[in-house]
Amino acid sequence: MPANLTQQYKDAEARFRAAAGHEEKLLALREMIALLPKHKGTEKIHADLKRRLAHLEEEGEHAARSGGRHADPGHVTREGAGQWILLGPPNSGKSSLLAALTHAHPEIADYPFTTHVPQPGMMAHEDVLVQLVDTPAVAAGHVDPWMPNLVRGGDGLVLVLDPSSEANETWPSELAGLLGRAHVWPGGRPLPPDASPLVELRTTRVVFTRRDEDSDGTLAALTAEIVGTDLPAFRVSARTGEGLDALRAELWRALRRVRVYTKEPGKKAELERPFVLPEGATVHELALHVHREMAERLRFARIWGKARFDGQQVDRHHVLADHDVVELHV
């Protein structure tokens, strides 16, 4: 039976053959598997692709453990309630923004490409910490090979732009090239009709820096016309602090997480270190985070917060809300 391979599959296969880096090969191979027609004539091809994928993944894991040549220099260990990746053209103010929002101390200078490796920092918002990762500038001919993997691994993207920079004119096409290699697309923006089936949506926010030098927002509005007005945007000043509190709150809200506090029967709630769970999480999922055995033995819970009344008894399927206090009973 003929395989009847599509042109999209053949394009992905060509990218796989041309790929020089380990991550590029992995992405192209996964796309080939997703695009391969599923019928009797492609069973052997599918099995071969799966074997090659398993081999590449095993190679990558072994190299990462041993510090070998396939170890990802752009890997950042995830911490906190979520991870935002900061992207921008040269001298957009990413490093200054990271320093203003976190306790990180990135190198900051007036010349381009000051940042050479990913620089993480932890942003405090109320009683949670959110991870921000500064990255090298995205520009023609200046995208590190590990950047697509870092972008794909984040929970969201922050596009940082200096409204007075001439680099903004060409940056949308350079950003599109990076997102294409990462198989990522900004959430809320319509997918192109020829998008790969491997493309994943990422929550995206735009930040215009130097608000103190653009008091009426004229330059920010002009820049928004270039990069698109369909994404939520914020104007901030790392120097004066204007707009930073609103941005902190938005970067927490957009992660779509809830903070849940626990208490033991007859004792006060632990209000300093909440469990952070995805919106829609249930009492059972909270119990799993506390201890797997507790989840197995869970009989019911009592809720203080968004319940109809304080101490309301609920079952394991009850959906939790932000700032709920939960008493688990086994």
Secondary structure, DSSP 8 states (H G I E B T S, - for coil): ------HHHHHHHHHHHH--SHHHHHHHHHHHHHHS--SGGGHHHHHHHHHHHHHHHHHHHHHHHHT-TTS-TT-----BT-EEEEE-STTSSHHHHHHHHBS------SSS----S-EEEEEEETTEEEEEEE-----TT---TTHHHHHHHSSEEEEEE-TT-GGGGTHHHHHHHHHHHHTEEETTS---TT--TT-EEEEEEEEE--GGG-TT-HHHHHHHHHH-SSS-EEE--TTT-TTHHHHHHHHHHTT-EEEEEE--TTS----SS-EEEETT-BHHHHHHHH-HHHHHH--EEEEESSSSSTTEEE-TT-B--TTEEEEEE-
